[in-house]
Structure formats: C-alpha cells, structure tokens
Amino acid sequence: MCYVFTVHALEALADPTRREIVALLAGGERSAGEVADRFPVSRPAISRHLRVLREAGLVSARTDGRHRFYALDPRPLRELDNWLEPYRDLWASRLDALDTEIARGRRARTNGANP
C-alpha cells in the first residue's frame, strides 16, 4: 500500500482549524460560506484551509452557480486508519497497564496506604 496520501492527510490534519472543518463536514456537505461563518478567521483564510484539505484528498468540492460546496471524502481517513492498525495493540496494552496502575493507586488510597 502506498502511504503518500496518508502523509498528505496527516500534514493537512496537523492544523486544528482544518481538523474542525473536517469534523464540520462529517455532518454533511456545506457551502464555503457556511464553513467560513463557523470560524473567527477571514474567509480567505478558510478558503486556504479548504484548498489544503482538497489537495490532500480529504474534501471534495463542487460548484453550483456562484456557490462552492464542500463534502468530506473519507478515503484518506480510512487509509490513515489502516496505517495505524498495527500500532493499536501497542497502545491498547500500554493503556491497559496504565489503567491497572491507576486502579492500584485508588485501592491504596481507599485502604489508607501509600501508592
């Protein structure tokens, strides 16, 4: 599997505003104006964010008259999910170990002992 698109998607998602745009578009297609109205930055800034997301393949755009509509394209997110799959067991085991240690600390505090 080629992870070129995965890298571009990761780069695009590094920005918190772009992550918020992706979350917004996960709820359905929106016009550029609707997207811009949700953020306290200029419309040209949102336009640049949308362009980065489009170039990374995370959103698609269509034009209807004078309006441009954007929709989430989940394919790059699926690629990221597939790429992350081998690491899930690593994190799951570490999080399980952390959960065990937290539980031990709670029991020790409840019993009046030092953790």
RAKAZI-V56377 format. One record per pair of residues at least 24 apart in sequence whose ideal C-beta (glycine too) atoms are under 10 Angstrom apart, sorted by the first residue. I is the first residue (numbers start at 1). J is the second residue. Records with the same first field share a line. If there is no record, write none. Layout:
I = J  J
This chain:
1 = 79  82  83
2 = 79
3 = 79  80  82  83
4 = 79
5 = 56  57  58  75  76  79  80  83
6 = 56  57  76  77  78  79  80  81  82  83  84
7 = 56  79  80  83
8 = 52  55  56  57  58  76  79
9 = 53  56  57  58  75  76  77  79  80  83
10 = 56  76  80  83
11 = 52  55  56
12 = 49  51  52  53  54  55  56  57  58  59  76
13 = 52  53  56  58  76  77  80
14 = 52
15 = 49  52  53
17 = 41  45  46  48  49  52
18 = 46  48  49  50  52  53  56  58  59
19 = 53
20 = 49
21 = 46  49  50  52  53  58  59  70  72
22 = 49  53  58  59  72  73  74  76  77
23 = 72
24 = 70  72
25 = 50  53  58  59  60  70  71  72  73
26 = 71  72  74  77
27 = 72
28 = 71  72
29 = 59  60  61  62  69  70  71  72
30 = 59  69  70  71  72
31 = 64  67  68  69  70
32 = 61  67  68  69  70
33 = 67  68  69
34 = 67  69  70
35 = 59  68  69  70
